Amino acid sequence: MSNTIPGDAHAMIIGAMKCGTSSLYDYLRGHPEICPSIIKEPEFFSEHQGHGVEVEDYHCLFSFDGAVHKYALEASTGYTKYPKESNVPKNIFEYGISPRFIYIIRDPFERIQSHFNYMRRNEKWSLDMVDDHLIDTCNYFLQLERYRRYFPIDDILVLDFDDLKRNPSGVLENVYDFLGLSHDYFPESYEVKNSTRPVSRIERGVKKLGVHQLLRPLPRTPRRVIKAALDKVLPAEKRKLTDAEREFVYSRLKDSMLGLNEVYGFDSRKWGFCC
């Protein structure tokens, strides 16, 4: 593996969580001028994520060939989870590289719901739907301003999750222009990665009791049959924000959305935020 990646030959998808980062990374990783990380989400510059990969040196995440690749790419959503992760931009800067940052954002009400329902698969998850962490992750302006302390705004590309769903090839063209990549490559298909599936009350209960450990030795098909039978007893459900919770989220984020409009030119009025 190379340890001679130029400092400006790094690209990072920095979030936001549940905004299509897995799909976008998957679409980009096949581009011949992109060298993907050994895993999508190494979280090398995070301090509190716990699901990344440990390597001695950041460059060890990549098999970079300077004769072929223009960018080494990773996608760690922990990089935009301030204040839970308070030092990521500083850590990147002090490491001595100058990445180009790709930040894909989503209707904050939908993002919070997706984040909450995704994490409910974890029996230890106990946060409320309007917990500070879920709302802060939607404070897109705040997250970006942390990066602007160390990196120029021209090195930040803000994308729209809705565009990725409707027109993924158009989003890729936008990224290609941002990174100066060839437009000769596009994926054969655009599959959605890491989507949030509903979790039934009985599934959460089974996990809390530890009974799910007994099912793991079973082959995949019997496990699915058992799960399907359990879901018929108590169907899967997705929790949604109440009207009062939506009003609370709006009050917390309205100033951030104004900054997103004024500084980054992203029109958040379509999400119901008035300027």
N, C-alpha and C positions, 0 to 999 in steps of 0.2 A: 504494500500500500504506500501511496505517496505521502511525503511530508513536506512537499514543495508546492502546495497550492498557493497561487498568488492571493494576496490579501483581498483584492477586489474581485475574486472569482468565486465568491460565495453568494448563494441566494437562499433566503429563509422564508418559508411560509410561517408566519408568527401567530396565526389564529384567524379568527376567534373560534373557540371550541364550539362544535355543533353548527358550523357554518360552511361545511363542505371542504374542509382542509384535506381530509383523507382522499376524497374524489379528485380534487385538484392535483394533489401530489401524485396520485396514480396516473393521471393523464399526462403529467409532465415528465415523469421518471423514464418514460420510454423514448423521449427525444434523444437523438444520438449526441447532441451537444451538451446534454445534462448528465452529470455523474450523481446518481442518487445515493443517499446515506444507506448504511447497512440495515437500518430500520427507519421507518418513516419519522418517528418521534423520539429522537435520542435524548432530548431535554438536557443537553450538555451544560448549558448556561443557566439552567434553573437550579434552585437549591432545595425545593420542598415537594417535588412531584413524585418521586419514588417509582415511576414506571419507565424510566429511560434505560440507557445502557451505559455501563461504566467503561471508559477507555482512558488511557493515560494522556492522550493528546487528541484534540479535536480532529485533526487531520486523519487520524486512524479510522474515522468513520467512513472514509471515502477511498475508492480505488480510482483516483483521479489521474487521467492521462492528458497532459497538457497539449499533446498533438491532436487530441480528439475533442476534449471537453472544454466548454467555455465557463460552466458553472458547476460547483458542488452544491447539491440541493438537499435540504432537510425541511421538516414541517413539525415544529413543536408548539402546541397550543399553550403550553405553560409559559411561553415567552410573553403573553399578553394577559396575565392573571395578576396584575398589580392590584392591591398591595400584598396579596399572598406571596407573590414573587416580586420582590421590591428592587432587585439588583440586576435583572437580566440585561438591559441595554448597557449598563456600566460594565458588566462582566464581558460582554461582547467587545466593547470598545477597548477595554484594558487587555484583552487577549491579542489585540493588534490587527484585526481584520476589519474590512469595510464592506459588509454585505449589502445586497439589495434586498429590501424587505417587501414581502407580499402579504397583505392583510385583507382577508375576506370577511365581510360583515353581513349581518342579517337583521331583519325585523327583531328588535330586542324582546318583544313579548313572545314571539315564536322561539327565539333562541333560549330564553329562560325556561320555557315549557319543555323544549327538547333536552336541554341540559339536565333538568330535574328528573324527567322520566328516564333518561339514559342512566343516570346515577342510581336510580331506584333498584337497578339490578344487583347492586351491592347491598347486602343485608346490613352493613354497617352505616349506610347512608342515613343521616338523620337531619339534614338541613331543611329548613322551611323553604318554600318556593320563592319567597321574597327575601331570602337571606342576603346579607351584604355581598357575599362572594359571587352569587349568581348575577346580581345587579351590577357589581363592579366589572365583571367580565363583559358586560354590555356597554360599559362606559368607554366607548371606542375612542373618543377624543382624548380622554385622560390617558389611555394606553398608548396612543400614538405620540402624545406630547412627551412621554417618558423617553421615547426614542429620539425625538428632535433635540434633546439636550446634548446628544452625542453624534447624531448623524443628520445629514441634510435632507430636507423634505423631498428633494428630487430623487432620492434613493428609496422612497416609499410609494408603493402602488396599492391603492385601496380598490377592492373589487366588491361586487354585489352578489350575494348568494342567489338572489332571484335570477340574475343574468346567467349564472352557472347552470341553474336548472333549465332555463329556457333555451339558452344558446351557448353550450359549452365550447364549441369550436370558436365562437366569437370571443369568448373570454380568453381562450388560449392564444388567439391572435394578439390580443391586448398584452398578454404576458410576454409573448415572443418579441413584440415591439419594445417593451420595457427592458428586456434583457438583451436585445440585439441578436435573437436566435433566428435561424432559418425557418421559413414557413412551409418547408417541404414535408414536415412530419405532422400527422394527426392520428390519434388512436382510431382503431377500427370500430370501436364501440365506446359508449360512455356509460359505464355501469356506476351506480351509486354505491359508495363505500361507507361502511360504518354508520348506517342509518339507525335511528332509534326505534326499537320495537317495543310494543306495549308489554308490561309486566303485570301478571295477575297477582291478586292478593295472596293466593295460595302459594304461588312461586316464592314470593318474598317470605311467607311464613315458613315454608319448607327450608329455605336457606337459613333463616334465623335459627331453626331447630337443628341444623346440621344434617338433615336427612338427605340433602342433595349429594352429600359425599358418598352415600351408599349407592347412588345411581351411576356414579362415574365409571365404575368398572364395566358397566353394561355397554354393548355395542351401540352405535349412534342411533340406529333405527328403533330398537326397543325404547331408548330414552325418549325419542321424539313421540312415540306412541303413548307412553306414560304421560308426558307433558301435555299432549293434545287432549287426553282424557281428563286431566286435572283442569285444564283451561275451560272445558265444557261445564265443569262444576262451578267455577268462579271465573268468568271470562276476563281476559286481559283488559286493562284500562289505561288511559293516558290522562293524567291530571292536567287541568287547564287553569289558568289564572282566573280568579273571580273578578268582577267589575271593580271591587274595592282594591284588590291587589294590582290591577292594571293602572288605576289612578295613582297608587303609591309609586309604582315603577315609573310612570310618566313624570311625576313630580321630582323624582330622583335624577332622571336622565335628561330633562328638557334643556338644561343649560349645556350639557355635553353635546346634544344634537345640534344646538345652535353653533357651537364651535366647529362641529363636523362640517356644517354648511359653509361657514365663513372661511375656514382655513383650508379644508380639503375639497371643497366644492361638491360634497356629497349631499344630495337633496333628501333629507329625512322626512319631508312633509308626507311622503307616501306611507309612512309608518304612523301618521297621525300627529306628528310634532309640528307645532306652529312656530314660525320664526318671529 
